[in-house]
Amino acid sequence: MDHPRNSVQLASKFNLTYSKLLQGQIPSQINPNESDPSRFYSSLLVLDVNRDFLEGKLNHLTKETCFGPLKSTLNALFLQCLTLARDAKPEDARKTNAFDTLSILTRCILKKNLSGLEIMEVFAGGTNQSDSFFKLFTSLVDSTLVDPAVPPSIRHQALQLALSFMCGVGQLSPGAYFLRKDLFPSLVSFIKSPETEQYTFEAALLLAILANFHKSDAAKLNPYLHRIHESQDRELMRKICWASNFALDTTVKAYQTIHDDNAVPTFASSLGSVFASLRPDRALASTPVDPPRELFKDQPIEACVILLPVYEFMKSNPVFSEVLEEYLSSTKDGPGAGAEKKASKPPPPLPITILSLSSYLLTHATSTSSPRSLAYADLSLSCLLAFSETESLIEAFIRPWDENIRLCRQRLPLLPVPHPGRPPVCALLDCCALWLRHNLHLRLEVSSYGHCIWICYRVIWFLSKTRTRLEYEWKELWSAILGLLTFFTTKLDSLFSTGGVENLVRETILLLDLCLTESSSFLPNPHALYEFMYELVRSVSTLEKQATLLKTLSVPHSPRRSSSSFSRNTDNATGSLTNILNAIRFYEEKIKEARARTANQAMRVVAREIDRDGIHGQREGRYEFESVLPKRPDDVLGFSRYACQDGLALM
């Protein structure tokens, strides 16, 4: 009978003590019988933490209060919690309570939009004390993560404390203290330990956040970048793949829960898709043809943030790409050895899950005008670009895949229903078509479009190099690419962009020239070749306008753009466009001579000419296309902000 009453009294004592502390009273005022402040805080941390109460009190403090009357109190509280979290025995309740209190303090204080110097003031007492304070902080996290004598729950608390701090501090200077203390070995040990592998998601996210701290200007100083690049630990990578795959599959299912897009299309729905593709206002639809965009405004869910560590490993570590390839070639269950087996069907391998997820991210990227959704779409395109630039993965992607890869079908016009056994590379190209199709707006995401064009370029270059004739709905991709060029000719003067439109125009033209020159080596049959040539002829007006556009865009606007590389890219694009137009005008003249009046008649003329003489003006021999386009930057700098936000939301 005494236990419930004592619990109420303890909880009340906790609330009462913190109320007084956060009103500015010092320990000797709160407890006159206790003259030693360290013993006062030690006694306070015996009490069970009332998280909701403490968060409420801290959240109501103003920034000015934290620097004024409460600065010394917060300094003492931080330091005493760190000391007890380090020194208390694992079985001592004060150890757990100290970690809990530190996490709450860290989250609540860092919400107050402090500068780097202000963080040092509130946490450590000032710049003079910050080195010793944060050395204690980082050493506590490091030692706790790997200590086998510490219960897994407390080791998890240490991980969450570090993640809360790094997500809360963002790119501010105090984050550099976690670069001075290399946590990589401890995080690897934590992930590989059977007792803590269930927390791999958070450990991998912390690793990615650390690797992205001042990534562009501190690459040589960031130990995590070097560790990720140099690691040969396949077990570590398999654990990350397992945790990431589960989280990303859950993200895909969140989209599907909002709107089930798995229904087999009927004749009526297919006809509706045709009408929708004609636009402009979809007036022929008797019911709304798309689910309301507001339904997806909060997508993707925060678990999608695990895509960042996957990208960091995939982009910089060739062993990680080998691990991904292993899962494409294996029918085994996921890499989470010792993980709980789920009764439901396991998700597909991680590369397939990323393809499926990307289709949803890219379909809905601009529909809600959310900077966050755009950032995730750009990250997914960066992942797809990494796929396309990794030859071993593309080789695996062109092999048939037994199961259908489920792609987004939540916005009209829909892509054709994929046939069973399609190679994953078809889904990769579908993702590009979805991005090109659904995201043409005056506020153009130039960098993302550049990634998309480069993905198509790399895939088609590889198909042509290996003489792989791919059975694919090529017409959908041609339509999307030519639609982008049409958009440039009609909307260029109205665009809001961060620059780089001129390079995007050039790269799109270079892509079309690659497709034309190598068409006979990757298109699956003569009909696909005729169809491609006919699509170019149909778009002759758009393509002719690109010549004027290239001249307009070729005027240098800055010293950088007058460089030799700029001129070389301009010359390449101009030459490629001339090659395309020469071929188009030849077939256009033949169609006029035959007096073809329908699309079928025009197609037959094109087919007859190609069957007799091959493609007009096609270059002799192979062209070194791989060196034409510049290598795109690896960094996803704009994403780190959203990674930190979502990391905190998951805490």
Secondary structure, DSSP 8 states (H G I E B T S, - for coil): -HHHHHHHHHHHHHHHHHHHHTTT--HHHH-TT---HHHHHHHHTTS---HHHHHHHHHTS-HHHHHTTTHHHHHHHHHHHHHHHHHS-TTSHHHHHHHHHHHHHHHHHHTT---HHHHHHHHHSSHHHHHHHHHHHHHHHHHHHH-TTS-HHHHHHHHHHHHHHHHHHTTSGGGGHHHHS--HHHHHHHHH-TTTGGGHHHHHHHHHHHHTTTTTT-TTT-HHHHHHHH---HHHHHHHHHHHHHHHHHHHHHHHHHS---S---HHHHHHHHHHHH-SS-TT-SS-SS--GGGGTT-S-GGGGGHHHHHHHHHH-HHHHHHHHHHHS--S--S-TTS---SS-----HHHHHHHHHHHHHHSTTTT--HHHHHHHHHHHHHHHHHHH-HHHHHHHTS--SS-------SSS------TT--HHHHHHHHHHHHHHH---SB--HHHHHHHHHHHHHHHHHHHHTT----S-HHHHHHHHHHHHHHHHHHGGG-B-SS-HHHHHHHHHHHHHHHHHTHHHHSSSHHHHHHHHHHHHHTHHHHHHHHHHHHHHTS--SGGGGSHHHHHHHHHHHHHHHHHHHHHHHHHHHHHHTT--SHHHHHHHHHHHHHHH-STT--SS---GGGTS-------GGGHHHHHHHHHHH-
